[in-house]
Amino acid sequence: MSQFKSASLPEAILCIIQDKKTEKPFTGEYNEFNGKGTYLCRLCGLALFRSNTKFASGCGWPSFDSNIEGAVLRCPDSDGTRTEILCTRCHGHLGHVFSGEHFTFNNIRHCVNSLSLDFVPNLEVLDTEEAILAAGCFWGVEYFFKKLPGILKVEVGYTGGEKKEPTYKEICMRKTGHVEAVRVVFDKAQLNYEQVLKFFFEIHDPVQKNGQGPDLGPQYLSKLFYYDDRQKQIGLELLKILTQSGYLVATMLEPVAVFWPAEDYHQDYYAKTQKMPYCHHYVKRFE
């Protein structure tokens, strides 16, 4: 997979990671966040920093006194005074690095924009891949994917439409062209994209044309969004296998579009409510 995911990223993230802007201090999601795990490059999914290197510097941005070996590139900033830090693989802009401030024993501060990062609760991952999938109500899709070993993060949201920052109310009114979808981040050392797609086809009914289960409407259609030709070809091959097995598959294959995270109350919905999926269940469809 070409790991450059700019087609799925909202403008606010692209302004930081591609255009080298800086988010406002004390506003970032990870500034005061203290979860145990790994921080990834938001653009390409490479592991950059471990949580045990994060410290409170008071500067207003996440601070790390060490990076994963070989993951962060340093270069002179265009301002002629600072040192910029970039993801080694995709050269996405992360922030700047400073030394001599004596915050920690390492005497280094990687000052990083939260929007340049993706956090996963895993302390060993080195590289990841991403899939964007739509299979009806995103609560149920999230529920099942979180049970698959190797999955690091599942985020529910909206994609495939034209309107920026759509809301759940607008999605339900069917005015934006979006579908409910999930963004799935997985450990490439434990899973591959084909395995992720097979699971996708086995946790929902890819034959249903008008929604999923009792949830009917265009926002609940089965869609597979691909980042590049490799993902597209894997999707086409699995669709072919299902068709040859007798399934009249309704799943649509489309290039990725901007993925907009859903409102907070939709994230981890079944874990919060202690309810169970009502329109998804597992059916084995591949040998």
SULFEN-V768878 format. One record per helix or strand of 3 or more residues. SS is the DSSP state (h for helix, s for strand). FROM is the first residue (numbers start at 1). TO is the last residue. Records with the same first field share a line. If there is no record, write none. Layout:
SS = FROM-TO ; FROM-TO
//
This chain:
h = 6-8 ; 11-17 ; 51-53 ; 114-116 ; 138-145 ; 168-172 ; 193-202 ; 218-220 ; 229-244 ; 264-266 ; 269-273
s = 38-41 ; 46-50 ; 62-64 ; 72-76 ; 83-87 ; 93-99 ; 108-112 ; 117-120 ; 127-135 ; 151-159 ; 179-187 ; 222-226 ; 252-255
//
